[in-house]
Amino acid sequence: MDLELKDKVALVTAASKGIGRAVAHRLAAEAATVAVSSRDAGRVDAAIAEAGPVAGALSAHPADLSDPAATEALVPAVVAAHGRLDIAVLNTPGPRIAAFLDTTAQDWADAYDLLVRPVIQLARDAARQMVDQGGGSIVFLTSTWVRQPMAGGVLSAAMRSAVSATAKQMALELAPRGVRVNQLMPGATGTGRMESILSSKAKANGTSRDEELAKVVENIPLGRWAEPEEIADAVTFLVSPRSAFVTGSALAVDGGAIRSTF
Ligand SMILES: NC(=O)c1ccc[n+]([C@@H]2O[C@H](COP(=O)([O-])OP(=O)(O)OC[C@H]3O[C@@H](n4cnc5c(N)ncnc54)[C@H](OP(=O)(O)O)[C@@H]3O)[C@@H](O)[C@H]2O)c1
């Protein structure tokens, strides 16, 4: 299936590692031009080099999402470099994993500054550009924790719920202007972040990494976690014209982990 992404210009944030990097590589493999962003310029360059034969389709746009000025400069920089913006995949780093009673006021402020404020800024800038161009597609990467709470996930669930509501609202308001807005909720995915969560849990519980992984996997009907490339495949479909009638949706890619019907 031709995803019709050739010559589209995409921005992917938090894209030097893990899920974001897989999305950037997958879009480049579909012949899109991809602006790769994350906090660390060296890691952005490494992620571009790791794209191998399609590295030429990727360009470096480092920006620390916790820095409002850097976030505000990002979409204008991509448009200045590539002339337009057709796709924005708004990924963020994860927040601190902490039980509700252990969270501090600073944790909540930090989580807002990393998971909500920059994403709303980028979504607004991207949507304005897309409206001016006559259309575009935005996907917010959130988490299944929005739908199915998990102990320790309160900062993630709360912040991403604000993003989910914004996505739905944007989809409504922007549909007549040609901009589609969707949300993808990854379930457990094999990335560096997931490995560090398993290590911390193993340390806290006096168990091994494999025992902690087994606890995660026992809640997943498909019996394993996702590879980042599997999340990227679904994102790539959602941003492509092949999903032209999909807007305001929240797609879980979670091996069946969410148990509710809706
Ligand atoms: N993995 C899972 O199981 C899973 C499941 C559901 C949801 N999620 C969510 O999906 C997102 C990505 O997760 P992941 O597992 O792919 O994480 P990851 O492998 O740790 O990658 C995180 C990315 O965020 C970038 N980053 C960190 N701080 C940043 C900052 N201040 N400004 C800009 N970029 C920054 C990192 O790059 P630099 O260090 O180069 O800046 C890296 O590219 C997270 O929000 C996570 O909570 C993950």
The ligand as a Gaussian input file, in Angstrom:
#p B3LYP/6-31G(d) Opt

LIG

0 1
 N        8.131000       2.701000      26.204000
 C        6.911000       2.465000      26.653000
 O        6.570000       1.361000      27.102000
 C        5.871000       3.557000      26.588000
 C        4.524000       3.215000      26.740000
 C        3.560000       4.227000      26.706000
 C        3.950000       5.540000      26.541000
 N        5.274000       5.828000      26.410000
 C        5.632000       7.228000      26.287000
 O        6.172000       7.461000      24.987000
 C        7.154000       8.498000      25.072000
 C        8.460000       8.002000      24.475000
 O        8.882000       6.897000      25.241000
 P       10.177000       6.033000      24.881000
 O       10.013000       4.776000      25.630000
 O       10.408000       6.028000      23.436000
 O       11.302000       6.912000      25.614000
 P       12.879000       7.028000      25.400000
 O       13.396000       5.863000      24.632000
 O       13.435000       7.329000      26.738000
 O       13.017000       8.327000      24.469000
 C       12.674000       9.574000      24.992000
 C       13.043000      10.653000      23.987000
 O       12.772000      11.918000      24.594000
 C       13.873000      12.798000      24.359000
 N       13.913000      13.810000      25.405000
 C       14.175000      13.628000      26.733000
 N       14.084000      14.803000      27.379000
 C       13.775000      15.743000      26.439000
 C       13.558000      17.143000      26.478000
 N       13.633000      17.833000      27.629000
 N       13.279000      17.794000      25.320000
 C       13.208000      17.122000      24.149000
 N       13.396000      15.787000      24.051000
 C       13.673000      15.111000      25.183000
 C       15.065000      11.858000      24.374000
 O       16.150000      12.384000      23.662000
 P       17.370000      13.245000      24.255000
 O       17.825000      12.568000      25.483000
 O       18.314000      13.243000      23.096000
 O       16.777000      14.594000      24.498000
 C       14.505000      10.662000      23.605000
 O       14.636000      10.882000      22.213000
 C        7.257000       8.879000      26.554000
 O        6.433000       9.968000      26.803000
 C        6.722000       7.657000      27.258000
 O        6.213000       7.947000      28.532000
 C        6.230000       4.874000      26.412000

